[in-house]
Amino acid sequence: MKHEYAIQIIINTSAAVLATVIINLGSLIFQFKNNEYAVIIIEVVVFLIFIAINCILHSYKCKKCNTALSMKKNLQTYNEVGVIDIAPSTTKGKGSTENILSECDNNFFFMGIAATKWIKDAHNFDEVMKKLLMCNGSVRIIMLNPMCESAKHLSTALGKAEEYLKESVLKNMRELREYKKMGLNIEIKVYSHMPVFRIAIIDNQKIYVGHYRVNDNGEKLPQLILQGKNKILFKQFFDYWNVTWNDVGLKTINLDMIDNEEYIKKLYDRR
């Protein structure tokens, strides 16, 4: 027992030291560049490293103790930084798009690639959008620019035609336009790079965050479930979302113009 406590102390101390070193290095590197993205990403990575180290510790302890009890104790530790649960998939169970949408009462914010799993795969998407319309809620979605080079590269990496993501994104935008016509407060912006994180924010109260892997349909893609506005990891991902949304480099989409060929051509970005 003492041996296990010693290992835990060593690992957690190492994590704390590593966190301090990375934050200080990050501050030195970026203090003269005013790079909000870099600072936020460094802080996020630090805490993801902390979680990863604790997951390694959890694996070690599970060999010698009850798995369920150990996981519960670890989740209590994670809760201190805002992690209230871990969903093992984005297609089923508590991490599915349908389940996440069922928790939405006021607003829905998403950052991803094409939002297809929400618009096409979630059977309650239409119901939730109309509920938000009735309560004067809002929807904000950041998608991949359908006219950027990254969309072509990702399409081919998926084994699809170059125009695959362009067509998917534009088709989904047309679906979203119908809710705008109904009066829903919906805004769409696009970036021209492959996103690192897949982020869904529900009512500004809960965040579901995972990372993208090429040729992964999400069935085995885990997500952290974050809650607690004063908890550090929740705050960092919430700030990361807001910094991204307010980035002047993003293009705001006029949904009324997406069938206009000239308008779509102007979205072109060689990145």
NUMIVEX-794065 format. One record per residue: y, z, x of N, C-alpha, C, O, CB in turn; residue number from 1; chain; residue in three letters. Coordinates in steps of 0.1 Angstrom, whole numbers. Atoms other than C-alpha are relative to their C-alpha. Glycine has a CB too. Example, Ala and Ser with C-alpha at 12.3 -4.5 7.8 and 13.67 -1.06 7.14 Angstrom:
REC   n.north    n.up   n.east   ca.north   ca.up   ca.east   c.north    c.up   c.east   o.north    o.up   o.east   cb.north   cb.up   cb.east   num   cadena   residuo
REC       -12       0        9        -45      78       123        12       0        9        12       7       19          0      12       -10     1        A       ALA
REC       -11       0       -9        -11      71       137        11       8       -8        22       9       -3          5     -14         4     2        A       SER
This chain:
REC   n.north    n.up   n.east   ca.north   ca.up   ca.east   c.north    c.up   c.east   o.north    o.up   o.east   cb.north   cb.up   cb.east   num   cadena   residuo
REC       -12       0        8          0       0         0        13       0        9        22      -7        6          0      12        -9     1        A       MET
REC       -11       0       -9         24       9        28         2     -13        7        13     -18       10         -2      12        10     2        A       LYS
REC        -1      13       -6         15     -23        45         7     -11       -9        15     -19       -4        -14      -5         4     3        A       HIS
REC        -6       9        9         25     -43        14        15       2       -1        23      -7       -2         -7       1       -14     4        A       GLU
REC       -14      -4        1         58     -24        11         7      -5       12        18     -10       11          2      15        -2     5        A       TYR
REC        -6       4      -12         65     -32        47         3     -15        0        13     -20        4         -8       4        12     6        A       ALA
REC        -2      15        1         59     -69        42        11      -4       -9        19     -13       -6        -13      -7        -4     7        A       ILE
REC       -10       3       10         81     -69        11        14       3        6        23      -5        4         -2       8       -12     8        A       GLN
REC       -13      -3       -6        109     -52        30         4     -10       10        16     -14       11          0      14         6     9        A       ILE
REC        -3      10      -10        107     -76        59         4     -13       -6        14     -19       -2        -13      -2         9    10        A       ILE
REC        -3      13        6        107    -107        37        13       0       -7        21      -9       -5        -11      -4       -10    11        A       ILE
REC       -13      -1        7        136     -95        15        11       1        9        22      -4        7         -1      11       -10    12        A       ASN
REC       -11      -1      -10        156     -85        45         3     -13        7        14     -16        9         -4      11        11    13        A       THR
REC        -2      14       -6        150    -119        61         8      -9       -9        16     -16       -5        -14      -6         4    14        A       SER
REC        -7       8       10        161    -135        29        15       3       -1        24      -6       -1         -6       1       -14    15        A       ALA
REC       -14      -4        1        193    -115        28         8      -4       13        19      -9       12          1      16        -1    16        A       ALA
REC        -7       5      -13        201    -123        65         2     -15       -1        13     -19        3         -9       4        12    17        A       VAL
REC        -1      15        1        194    -160        59        11      -4       -9        19     -13       -6        -13      -6        -5    18        A       LEU
REC       -11       2        9        217    -159        29        14       2        6        23      -7        5         -1       8       -13    19        A       ALA
REC       -13      -3       -7        245    -143        49         4     -11       10        15     -15       11          0      14         6    20        A       THR
REC        -2       9      -11        241    -167        78         5     -14       -6        15     -20       -2        -12      -3         8    21        A       VAL
REC        -3      13        6        242    -198        55        13       0       -6        21     -10       -5        -11      -4       -10    22        A       ILE
REC       -14      -1        6        272    -187        35        11       0       10        21      -7        8          1      13        -9    23        A       ILE
REC       -11       0      -10        292    -179        66         1     -13        7        12     -18       10         -4      11        10    24        A       ASN
REC         0      14       -6        282    -212        82         7     -10       -9        15     -18       -5        -14      -5         4    25        A       LEU
REC        -6       9       10        291    -230        50        15       2       -1        23      -8       -2         -6       2       -13    26        A       GLY
REC       -14      -2        1        325    -213        49         7      -5       12        18     -11       10          2      16        -1    27        A       SER
REC        -7       5      -12        333    -222        85         1     -15       -1        11     -21        4         -8       4        12    28        A       LEU
REC         0      14        0        323    -258        79         9      -6      -10        16     -16       -7        -14      -5        -3    29        A       ILE
REC        -7       6       11        341    -264        47        14       6       -3        21       2      -12         -8       0       -12    30        A       PHE
REC       -12      -7        4        371    -240        48        13      -9        1        23      -6       -6          2      12         9    31        A       GLN
REC       -11       9       -1        394    -268        59        -1     -13       -8         8     -21       -8          3      -3        15    32        A       PHE
REC         2      13        7        380    -295        37         1       2      -15         1      -8      -23        -14      -5         3    33        A       LYS
REC        -1      -2       15        384    -279         2       -10      -7       -8        -7     -13      -18         14      -4        -4    34        A       ASN
REC        10       8        6        351    -293        -7        -8      10      -10       -17      17       -6        -10      -5        10    35        A       ASN
REC         6      -9       10        341    -275       -40       -15      -3       -1       -23       7       -3          7      -2       -13    36        A       GLU
REC        14       4        1        308    -294       -42        -8       7       11       -18      13        8         -2     -15         0    37        A       TYR
REC         7      -5      -11        297    -284        -8        -2      15       -1       -13      20        1          6      -3        13    38        A       ALA
REC         1     -14        1        305    -247       -13       -10       5      -10       -18      13       -8         13       7        -2    39        A       VAL
REC         9      -4       11        287    -245       -46       -14      -3        3       -23       5        0          5      -7       -13    40        A       ILE
REC        14       4       -3        257    -264       -34        -6       9       10       -18      13        9         -1     -15         5    41        A       ILE
REC         5     -10      -10        254    -241        -4        -5      13       -6       -16      18       -3         10       2        11    42        A       ILE
REC         4     -13        7        254    -210       -26       -12      -2       -8       -21       7       -9         12       4        -8    43        A       GLU
REC        12       2        8        229    -225       -50       -12      -1        9       -23       5        5          2     -13        -8    44        A       VAL
REC        11       2       -9        206    -235       -21        -5      14        5       -16      16        6          3      -9        11    45        A       VAL
REC         3     -13       -5        208    -200        -7        -9       8      -10       -19      14       -6         13       8         3    46        A       VAL
REC         7      -8        9        196    -184       -39       -13      -7       -4       -23       0       -7          8       2       -13    47        A       PHE
REC        13       7        2        169    -211       -44        -9       4       11       -21       6        9          2     -15        -1    48        A       LEU
REC         8      -4      -12        157    -202        -9        -5      15       -2       -17      18        0          8       0        13    49        A       ILE
REC         4     -14        3        157    -165       -19       -12       0      -10       -21       8       -8         12       8        -6    50        A       PHE
REC        11       0       10        136    -173       -50       -13      -6        6       -24       0        3          4      -9       -12    51        A       ILE
REC        12       6       -7        112    -195       -29        -7      11        8       -19      11        8          4     -12         8    52        A       ALA
REC         6     -11       -8        107    -166        -5        -7      10       -8       -18      15       -5         10       6         9    53        A       ILE
REC         6     -10        9        100    -142       -33       -13      -6       -7       -22       1      -10         10       4       -11    54        A       ASN
REC        12       7        6         75    -168       -48       -11       1       10       -23       3        6          3     -14        -4    55        A       CYS
REC        10      -2      -11         57    -167       -14        -6      14        0       -18      16        1          6      -4        13    56        A       ILE
REC         4     -14        1         56    -130       -16        -8       3      -12       -18      10      -11         13       9         0    57        A       LEU
REC         8      -1       12         43    -132       -51       -14      -5        1       -23       1       -3          7      -7       -12    58        A       HIS
REC        13       6       -3         15    -154       -40        -9       9        8       -21      11        6          1     -14         6    59        A       SER
REC         8     -10       -9          5    -129       -13        -5      12       -8       -16      16       -7          9       4        11    60        A       TYR
REC         3     -12        8          6    -100       -37       -11      -2      -10       -19       7      -14         12       6        -6    61        A       LYS
REC         9       3       11        -14    -118       -64       -15       1        5       -24       2       -3          3     -13        -5    62        A       CYS
REC        14      -1       -5        -44    -117       -41        -5      14       -1       -17      16        0          0      -5        15    63        A       LYS
REC         5     -14        0        -45     -80       -43         4       8      -12         2      20      -13          6       7        12    64        A       LYS
REC        -4      -7       12        -30     -71       -77        -1      -8      -12        -3     -20      -11         14       6         2    65        A       CYS
REC         0       8       13        -29     -81      -113        11     -10        0        23      -6        1          1      10       -12    66        A       ASN
REC       -10      11        0        -11    -115      -116        11       2      -10        22       1       -7         -7     -13        -2    67        A       THR
REC       -10      -2       11          6    -108      -149        10      11        3        22       9        1         -7       2       -13    68        A       ALA
REC        -9     -11       -3         20     -75      -138         9      -3       11        21       0       11         -8      13         3    69        A       LEU
REC        -8       3      -12         32     -88      -105        11     -10       -4        22      -9        0         -9      -7        11    70        A       SER
REC       -10      10        4         49    -118      -122        11       7       -8        23       4       -7         -6     -10        -9    71        A       MET
REC       -10      -7        7         66     -94      -146        10       7        9        22       7        6         -7      10       -10    72        A       LYS
REC        -9      -7       -9         80     -73      -118         9     -10        8        21      -7       10         -8       8        11    73        A       LYS
REC        -8      10       -7         92    -105      -100        11      -5       -9        22      -7       -4         -9     -11         5    74        A       ASN
REC       -10       5        9        110    -117      -131        11      10       -2        22       7       -4         -7      -3       -14    75        A       LEU
REC       -11     -10        1        128     -84      -133         9      -1       12        21       1       11         -7      14         0    76        A       GLN
REC        -8       3      -11        140     -91       -98         9     -12       -1        21     -12        2         -9      -1        13    77        A       THR
REC        -7      12        3        150    -126      -107        11       2      -10        22      -4       -9         -9     -11        -4    78        A       TYR
REC       -10      -3       10        169    -113      -137        13       5        6        24       3        0         -6       9       -10    79        A       ASN
REC       -12      -6       -6        193     -96      -114        10     -11        5        22      -9        6         -4       9        12    80        A       GLU
REC        -9      12       -4        206    -131      -103         1      -9      -12         7     -20      -10         -5      -7        12    81        A       VAL
REC        -2       9       12        203    -146      -138       -12      -7       -5       -11     -14      -15         11      -9         2    82        A       GLY
REC        12       7        4        168    -159      -140        -8       8      -10       -13      19       -6         -9      -4        13    83        A       VAL
REC         7      -7       10        152    -148      -172       -14      -5       -3       -22       3       -9          8       0       -13    84        A       ILE
REC        13       5        2        122    -170      -172        -2     -13        8         8     -18       13         -3      -3       -15    85        A       ASP
REC         3      12       -6        105    -200      -157        -9      -9       -9       -19      -4      -13         -7       2        14    86        A       ILE
REC         8       9        9         93    -230      -178        -7     -10        9        -1     -16       18         10      -7       -10    87        A       ALA
REC         8       8       -9         65    -249      -161         1     -15       -3        -4     -23        5        -14       3        -1    88        A       PRO
REC         0      15        4         73    -283      -179        13      -3       -7        19       6      -13        -12      -3        -8    89        A       SER
REC       -11       4        8        101    -303      -194        -4      -8      -12         4     -13      -20          9      -9         9    90        A       THR
REC         5       8       11         79    -320      -219        -8       8      -11       -10       3      -22        -10     -11         5    91        A       THR
REC         7      -9       10         61    -291      -236         3      14        2         8      18       13        -15      -3         1    92        A       LYS
REC        -3     -15       -1         64    -254      -243        15       3        0        23      -4       -6         -6       5        12    93        A       GLY
REC       -14      -5        1         96    -234      -238        10      -9        7        22      -8        5          0      14         5    94        A       LYS
REC        -9       8       -8        110    -260      -214         2     -14       -6         9     -22       -1         -5      -1        14    95        A       GLY
REC        -1      13        6        106    -290      -238        14      -2       -6        21       7       -9        -11      -2       -10    96        A       SER
REC       -13       3        5        137    -308      -250         1       5      -15        12      10      -19          2     -15         0    97        A       THR
REC         0      -5       14        127    -299      -286         3      15       -1        11      19       -9        -13      -4        -7    98        A       GLU
REC        -2     -15        0        125    -262      -279        14       4        4        20      13       -2        -10       7         9    99        A       ASN
REC       -14      -3       -4        158    -262      -260        10      -3      -10        19       5      -13          3      -8        13   100        A       ILE
REC        -9       3       10        176    -280      -287         0       9      -12        10      11      -19         -3     -15        -5   101        A       LEU
REC         1      -9       11        163    -256      -313         8      12        2        11      19       -8        -15       4        -2   102        A       SER
REC        -8     -12       -3        184    -229      -296        15      -3       -1        23       6        0         -3       5        14   103        A       GLU
REC       -14       4        0        216    -249      -299         7       2      -13         2      -3      -23          1     -15         5   104        A       CYS
REC        -8      -3       12        242    -237      -324        15      -5        1        21      -8      -10          0      14        -3   105        A       ASP
REC       -14       4       -1        276    -247      -310         3     -12        9        11     -20        5          8      12         5   106        A       ASN
REC        -2      12       -8        275    -271      -281       -12      -2        9       -20       7       12         13       3         9   107        A       ASN
REC        11       4       -8        252    -290      -259         5      -8       12        12     -19       10        -11      -8        -8   108        A       PHE
REC        -5       7      -12        260    -301      -223       -13      -4        8       -22       4       10         10       9         8   109        A       PHE
REC        11       5       -8        236    -322      -202         4      -8       12        14     -16       11        -10      -7        -9   110        A       PHE
REC        -2       8      -12        235    -336      -167       -13      -6        4       -22       2        7          7       8        11   111        A       MET
REC        13       6       -3        208    -361      -159         1     -15        4        11     -19       10        -10       2       -11   112        A       GLY
REC         1      15       -4        198    -398      -156         4      -8      -13        14     -15      -13        -13      -3         5   113        A       ILE
REC        -2       8       11        195    -414      -190        -1       7      -14         3       2      -24        -10     -11        -1   114        A       ALA
REC         1      -8       12        189    -386      -215       -10      -4      -10       -10      -1      -22         14       1        -7   115        A       ALA
REC        10       6        9        159    -404      -229        -9      11       -6       -12      10      -18         -8     -10         7   116        A       THR
REC         9     -10        5        138    -373      -233         7       8      -12         0      13      -20         -4      10        11   117        A       LYS
REC        -7      -7       10        165    -358      -255         1      -9      -13        -2      -6      -24         14       4         4   118        A       TRP
REC        -4      10       11        175    -389      -276       -13      -6       -6       -13      -7      -19          9     -11         5   119        A       ILE
REC        12       7        6        140    -405      -280       -11       9       -2       -19       8      -12         -4     -11        10   120        A       LYS
REC        12      -8        1        114    -378      -274         1      13       -8        -9      17      -14         -4       4        14   121        A       ASP
REC        -1     -12        8        129    -348      -291         2      -3      -15        12      -9      -19         13       8         5   122        A       ALA
REC         0       3       14        121    -351      -328        12       6       -8        15       2      -19        -13       3        -6   123        A       HIS
REC       -11      -7        7        149    -327      -337        14      -3        5        23       3        1         -2      15         1   124        A       ASN
REC       -13       3       -6        177    -344      -318        10      -4      -11        21       1      -11         -2     -12        10   125        A       PHE
REC        -9       4       11        191    -360      -349         5      11       -8        17      13      -12         -6     -11        -9   126        A       ASP
REC        -3     -12        8        189    -328      -368        11       9        7        20      14        0        -12       8        -3   127        A       GLU
REC        -9      -9       -7        207    -308      -341        14      -6        2        24       1        0         -6       3        14   128        A       VAL
REC       -13       6       -1        234    -334      -336         8       1      -13        20       3      -13         -2     -15         4   129        A       MET
REC        -7      -1       13        242    -333      -373         4      14       -3        14      17      -10         -9      -5       -11   130        A       LYS
REC        -4     -14        1        242    -295      -372        13       3        8        22      10        3        -12       9         4   131        A       LYS
REC       -12      -2       -8        268    -296      -344        12      -6       -7        23      -1       -6         -3      -6        14   132        A       LEU
REC       -11       6        7        288    -320      -364         6       8      -11        18       9      -13         -5     -14        -6   133        A       LEU
REC        -4      -8       11        289    -297      -394         7      13        4        16      18       -3        -13       5        -8   134        A       MET
REC        -7     -12       -5        300    -267      -373        11      -3       10        15       6       17        -10       9         6   135        A       CYS
REC       -11       4       -9        326    -287      -353        -4       4       15         4       7       23         13       7        -3   136        A       ASN
REC         5      -2      -13        304    -283      -322         4     -12        9        10     -21        5        -15       3         0   137        A       GLY
REC        -3      11       -9        306    -305      -291       -12      -3        9       -21       5       11         12       4         9   138        A       SER
REC        10       5       -9        284    -326      -269         6      -7       12        15     -15       10        -10     -10        -8   139        A       VAL
REC        -4       6      -12        290    -335      -233       -12      -4        8       -21       4       11         10       9         8   140        A       ARG
REC        12       5       -8        266    -357      -213         5      -8       12        13     -17       11         -9      -9       -10   141        A       ILE
REC        -2       8      -12        267    -370      -178       -12      -8        3       -23      -2        5          4      10        13   142        A       ILE
REC        11       9       -2        245    -400      -172         2      -8       13        13      -8       18         -3      -9       -12   143        A       MET
REC        -1       9      -11        237    -424      -144         8     -13       -5         5     -18      -15        -14      -4         5   144        A       LEU
REC        -7      12        3        262    -453      -144       -10     -12       -1       -16     -15        9         11      -3        11   145        A       ASN
REC        10      11        2        242    -483      -158         3     -12        9        -6     -20       11          0      -4       -14   146        A       PRO
REC        -4      12       -8        261    -507      -135         1       4       15         6      -4       23         14      -5        -5   147        A       MET
REC         0      -3      -14        257    -489      -102       -13      -4        7       -23      -7        1          2      15         2   148        A       CYS
REC        11       4       -8        234    -499       -74       -11      10        0       -23       7        1          4      -3        15   149        A       GLU
REC        10     -11        1        216    -465       -76        -9      -2      -12       -21       1      -11          7      14         0   150        A       SER
REC         8       2       12        204    -474      -111       -11     -11        3       -22     -10       -1          9      -5       -12   151        A       ALA
REC         9      11       -3        188    -506       -97       -11       5       10       -23       3        8          7     -12         7   152        A       LYS
REC         9      -5      -10        172    -488       -67       -10      10       -7       -22       9       -4          7       7        11   153        A       HIS
REC         9     -10        6        158    -460       -89       -10      -8      -10       -21      -4      -11          8      10        -8   154        A       LEU
REC         9       8        9        144    -486      -114       -11      -6        8       -23      -5        3          8     -11        -7   155        A       SER
REC        10       5       -8        125    -503       -87        -9      10        6       -22       8        7          6      -9        12   156        A       THR
REC         8     -11       -5        113    -470       -73       -10       5      -10       -20      10       -7          9      12         5   157        A       ALA
REC         8      -4       11         99    -463      -107       -11     -11       -3       -19      -9      -12          8       3       -12   158        A       LEU
REC         9      11        3         80    -496      -106         4      -8      -11        -4     -15      -17        -14       6        -2   159        A       GLY
REC        -5       7       11        102    -511      -132         9     -12        5        12     -13       17          8       9       -10   160        A       LYS
REC        -9      11       -3        125    -542      -133        14       6        4        17      18        0          2     -10       -12   161        A       ALA
REC       -13      -5       -5        160    -538      -117         9       5      -11        17      14      -10          7     -10         8   162        A       GLU
REC        -9      -2       11        177    -538      -151        -6      12       -9         1      15      -19          2     -12        -8   163        A       GLU
REC         6     -10        9        154    -511      -166         9      12       -3        11      14      -15        -13       6         7   164        A       TYR
REC        -8     -12        4        177    -481      -163        13      -4       -6        19       3      -15          3       8        13   165        A       LEU
REC       -12       5        6        208    -502      -171        -2      -1      -15         6       3      -23          4     -13         6   166        A       LYS
REC         3       3       14        192    -512      -204        -3      13       -7         1      15      -19        -12      -9        -2   167        A       GLU
REC         3     -13        6        179    -476      -211        12       8       -2        14      14      -13        -10       8         9   168        A       SER
REC       -12      -8        2        212    -460      -205         9      -6      -11        14       2      -19          8       1        13   169        A       VAL
REC        -9       6       10        232    -485      -226        -6       2      -14         1       4      -24          1     -15         3   170        A       LEU
REC         7      -2       13        206    -482      -254         2      14       -5         5      16      -17        -15      -3         1   171        A       LYS
REC        -3     -13        4        210    -445      -254        14       3       -4        17      11      -12         -5      10        11   172        A       ASN
REC       -14      -2        4        247    -447      -254         3      -6      -14        11       0      -21          9      -8        11   173        A       MET
REC        -2       6       13        245    -469      -285        -4      10      -11         2      12      -21         -7     -13        -2   174        A       ARG
REC         5     -11        9        225    -441      -302        10      11       -1        13      15      -12        -14       5         5   175        A       GLU
REC       -10     -11        0        251    -415      -292        13      -5       -7        19       3      -14          3       4        14   176        A       LEU
REC       -12       5        7        279    -438      -305        -1       2      -15         9       4      -22          1     -15         3   177        A       ARG
REC         2      -1       14        264    -435      -340         5      14       -5        11      16      -15        -14      -2        -4   178        A       GLU
REC        -4     -14        4        271    -397      -340        15       1        2        22       9       -6         -7      10         9   179        A       TYR
REC       -14       0       -1        306    -403      -327         7      -6      -12        17      -1      -17          4      -8        13   180        A       LYS
REC        -5       6       12        312    -426      -357         0      10      -12         8       9      -21         -8     -13        -3   181        A       LYS
REC         1     -10       10        301    -397      -379        11      10        1        14      18       -9        -14       6         0   182        A       MET
REC       -10     -10       -2        328    -376      -364        -3      11       10         4      20       12          4       7       -13   183        A       GLY
REC         4     -10      -10        309    -356      -338         8      -1       12        11     -12       17        -15      -2         4   184        A       LEU
REC        -7      -1      -12        329    -344      -308        -9      -3       12       -15       7       17          8      13         1   185        A       ASN
REC        10       3      -10        309    -362      -282         7      -8       11        14     -18        9        -12      -8        -5   186        A       ILE
REC        -6       6      -12        320    -372      -246       -11      -4        9       -20       4       12         10       9         6   187        A       GLU
REC        10       5      -10        300    -393      -221         7      -4       13        18     -11       12         -8     -12        -6   188        A       ILE
REC        -5       4      -13        307    -396      -184       -11      -5        8       -23      -2        6          8      11         7   189        A       LYS
REC        11       5       -8        288    -414      -157         3       2       15        15       1       19         -3     -15        -3   190        A       VAL
REC        -2      -1      -14        283    -409      -120        -9     -11        6       -17     -17       -1         -4      14         6   191        A       TYR
REC         7      11       -6        270    -435       -95       -10       4       11       -12      -4       21         10     -10         5   192        A       SER
REC        10      -5      -10        245    -414       -75       -12       6       -8       -10      11      -19          6       9        10   193        A       HIS
REC        12      -6        6        210    -401       -82         3      15        0         6      21       10        -12      -3         8   194        A       MET
REC        -3     -14        1        215    -365       -95       -11       8        7       -23       4        7          2       4       -14   195        A       PRO
REC        10     -10       -6        198    -336       -76        -6       8      -11       -18      10      -11          7       8        11   196        A       VAL
REC         4     -10       10        196    -313      -106         0      -7      -14         8     -15      -17          8      12         0   197        A       PHE
REC         1       3       15        186    -318      -143         5      13       -7        -2      23       -6        -14      -5        -5   198        A       ARG
REC        -5     -13        5        208    -293      -161         4      -2      -15        10     -12      -19         13       3         7   199        A       ILE
REC        -4       0       14        211    -285      -198         6      14       -3         0      24        1        -13      -2       -10   200        A       ALA
REC        -7     -12        3        236    -259      -210         1       2      -15         6      -7      -22         14       1         7   201        A       ILE
REC         0      -2       15        232    -244      -245        10      11       -4         9      22        1        -14       5        -4   202        A       ILE
REC       -10      -9        6        262    -228      -262         7       8       11        12      19        8         -7       9       -10   203        A       ASP
REC        -6      -7      -12        276    -218      -227        -7      13        3        -1      22       10         15       2        -3   204        A       ASN
REC         7     -13       -1        250    -190      -229       -13      -1        8       -17       9       15         -3       6       -13   205        A       GLN
REC        13       2       -7        218    -204      -214        -1     -13        7         4     -23        2        -12       2       -10   206        A       LYS
REC         1      12       -8        211    -229      -187       -15      -2        4       -22       7        8          8       1        13   207        A       ILE
REC        14       4       -4        178    -248      -181         3     -10       12        10     -20       10         -8      -7       -11   208        A       TYR
REC        -3       8      -11        178    -263      -146       -13      -3        8       -22       5       11          9       7        10   209        A       VAL
REC        11       5       -8        152    -284      -127         5     -10       10        17     -13       10        -12      -5        -9   210        A       GLY
REC        -4      10      -10        151    -310      -100        -8     -12       -3       -19     -12       -8         -1       5        15   211        A       HIS
REC         7      13        3        142    -347      -102       -10      -3       11        -8      -1       23         10     -11        -2   212        A       TYR
REC         9       7       -9        112    -363       -86        -4     -13       -5        -6     -15      -17        -13       9         1   213        A       ARG
REC         2      14        4        106    -400       -86       -15      -1       -5       -24       5        0          2     -10        11   214        A       VAL
REC        13       2        6         76    -411      -108        -6      13       -5       -18      14       -5         -9      -7        10   215        A       ASN
REC         5     -12        7         73    -377      -125         6       0      -14        18       0      -16          5      13         8   216        A       ASP
REC        -4       0       14         74    -377      -163         5      14       -5         8      15      -16        -11      -5        -8   217        A       ASN
REC        -5     -13        4         84    -340      -163       -11       9       -5        -8      21       -8         10      -2       -10   218        A       GLY
REC        11      -8        5         50    -327      -175        -2      12        9        -5      23        4        -12      -8        -2   219        A       GLU
REC         2     -12       -9         47    -305      -144        12       3        8        12       8       19        -12      -4        10   220        A       LYS
REC       -12      -2       -7         83    -303      -135         6      14       -5        10      15      -16         11     -11        -3   221        A       LEU
REC        -4     -14        4         93    -265      -136        15       0       -2        23      -7        5         -4      10        10   222        A       PRO
REC       -14      -2        2        127    -253      -148         3      15        1        -5      23       -4          5      -6       -13   223        A       GLN
REC        -5     -14        1        146    -221      -142         8       2      -13        15      -7      -16          8       4        13   224        A       LEU
REC        -8      -3       12        160    -205      -173         9      11        3         5      22        7        -10       4       -13   225        A       ILE
REC       -10      -9       -4        192    -188      -166         9       5      -11        12      -2      -21         10      -6        10   226        A       LEU
REC        -8      -6       11        213    -164      -187         8      12        6         3      18       16         -8       5       -12   227        A       GLN
REC        -8     -11       -5        241    -139      -181        12      -5        8        11      -9       20         -8       9         9   228        A       GLY
REC       -11       6       -6        276    -151      -173         5       7       12        12       1       21         12      -1       -10   229        A       LYS
REC        -4      -8      -12        281    -124      -147       -11       0       11        -9       6       21          4      14        -4   230        A       ASN
REC        11       1      -10        248    -132      -129         3     -12        9         7     -22        5        -13      -2        -8   231        A       LYS
REC        -5       9      -10        254    -151       -97        -6     -14       -1         1     -24        0         -3       5        14   232        A       ILE
REC         7      13        0        228    -179      -101         5      -8      -13         7     -20      -12        -15       1         0   233        A       LEU
REC        -5       6       12        239    -186      -137        14      -5        3        18     -17       -1          0      10       -12   234        A       PHE
REC       -14       4       -2        276    -187      -126         0     -12        9         9     -21        7          7      12         6   235        A       LYS
REC        -1      12       -9        269    -211       -97        -4     -13       -6         3     -23       -4        -10       3        12   236        A       GLN
REC         4      12        7        251    -236      -119        10      -4      -10        12     -16      -13        -14       1        -5   237        A       PHE
REC       -10       3       10        277    -233      -146        12      -6        7        18     -15        2          4      13        -8   238        A       PHE
REC       -12       6       -8        305    -239      -120        -4     -14        5         5     -22        5          3      10        12   239        A       ASP
REC         4      13       -5        285    -268      -105         1     -10      -11         6     -21       -9        -15       1         5   240        A       TYR
REC        -2       9       12        284    -284      -140        14      -3       -2        18     -15       -3         -6       6       -13   241        A       TRP
REC       -14       2        3        321    -279      -145         7      -8       11        15     -17        8          7      13        -2   242        A       ASN
REC        -6       8      -11        331    -292      -111        -4     -15       -1         4     -24        1         -4       6        14   243        A       VAL
REC         5      14        1        309    -323      -116         7      -7      -12        12     -18      -11        -15       0        -2   244        A       THR
REC        -6       6       11        323    -329      -151        15      -3        2        20     -14       -3         -1      10       -12   245        A       TRP
REC       -14       2       -2        359    -326      -139         3      -9       12        15     -11       16          7      13         2   246        A       ASN
REC        -1       8      -12        353    -348      -108         7     -13       -4         3     -20      -13        -13      -3         6   247        A       ASP
REC        -8      12        4        379    -376      -109        -8     -13        3        -4     -24       -1         13       0         8   248        A       VAL
REC         8      11       -4        353    -399       -94       -10      -5      -12       -15     -16      -12         -9       2        12   249        A       GLY
REC         8       4       11        333    -399      -127         8      -9      -10        20      -8      -11         -5      13        -8   250        A       LEU
REC        -6       9       10        340    -426      -153        -3       5      -14       -14       7      -18         -4     -14         2   251        A       LYS
REC         2      -3       14        346    -417      -189        -3     -12       -8         3     -22       -7         13       8        -6   252        A       THR
REC         4      12        8        328    -440      -213         6       0      -14         6      10      -21        -16       1        -1   253        A       ILE
REC        -5       3       13        345    -455      -243       -12      -5       -8       -15     -17       -7         12     -10         0   254        A       ASN
REC        12       4        8        315    -456      -267         2     -12       -9        -7     -19      -12         -6      11        -7   255        A       LEU
REC        -3      11        9        333    -481      -289         0     -13        7         1     -24        1         14       3        -6   256        A       ASP
REC        -1      12       -8        334    -506      -260       -13      -4        7       -13     -13       14         11       2        10   257        A       MET
REC        12       2       -9        298    -505      -247        -7     -13       -3       -16     -18        4        -10      11        -2   258        A       ILE
REC         6      13        3        289    -538      -264         9     -11        5         7     -23        3         -2      -2       -15   259        A       ASP
REC        -9      10       -6        319    -555      -247        -4      -3       14        -4       6       23         14       6        -1   260        A       ASN
REC         5       4      -13        305    -574      -217        10       2       11         6       7       22         -4     -14         0   261        A       GLU
REC       -10      -2      -10        338    -573      -198         2      15        3         4      18       15         13      -6        -4   262        A       GLU
REC        -2     -14       -2        341    -536      -203       -11       6        9        -9      14       18          1       8       -13   263        A       TYR
REC        11      -4       -7        306    -530      -190         0      -5       15        -3       3       24        -13      -5        -6   264        A       ILE
REC        -1       5      -14        312    -552      -159         9       9        8         7      10       20          5     -14         0   265        A       LYS
REC       -10      -8       -7        342    -530      -150        -6      14        5         0      20       13         12       2        -8   266        A       LYS
REC         7     -12       -5        318    -501      -146        -7      -1       13       -12       9       19        -10       5       -11   267        A       LEU
REC         8       2      -12        302    -517      -116         4       9       11        16      10       14          1     -15         4   268        A       TYR
REC        -3      -8      -12        299    -495       -86       -11      -3       10       -23      -2        7          0      16        -4   269        A       ASP
REC        10       4      -10        282    -506       -54        -8      12        6       -17       9       14          7      -7        11   270        A       ARG
REC         8     -11       -6        270    -471       -46       -14       1       -6       -22      10       -3          7      13        -3   271        A       ARG
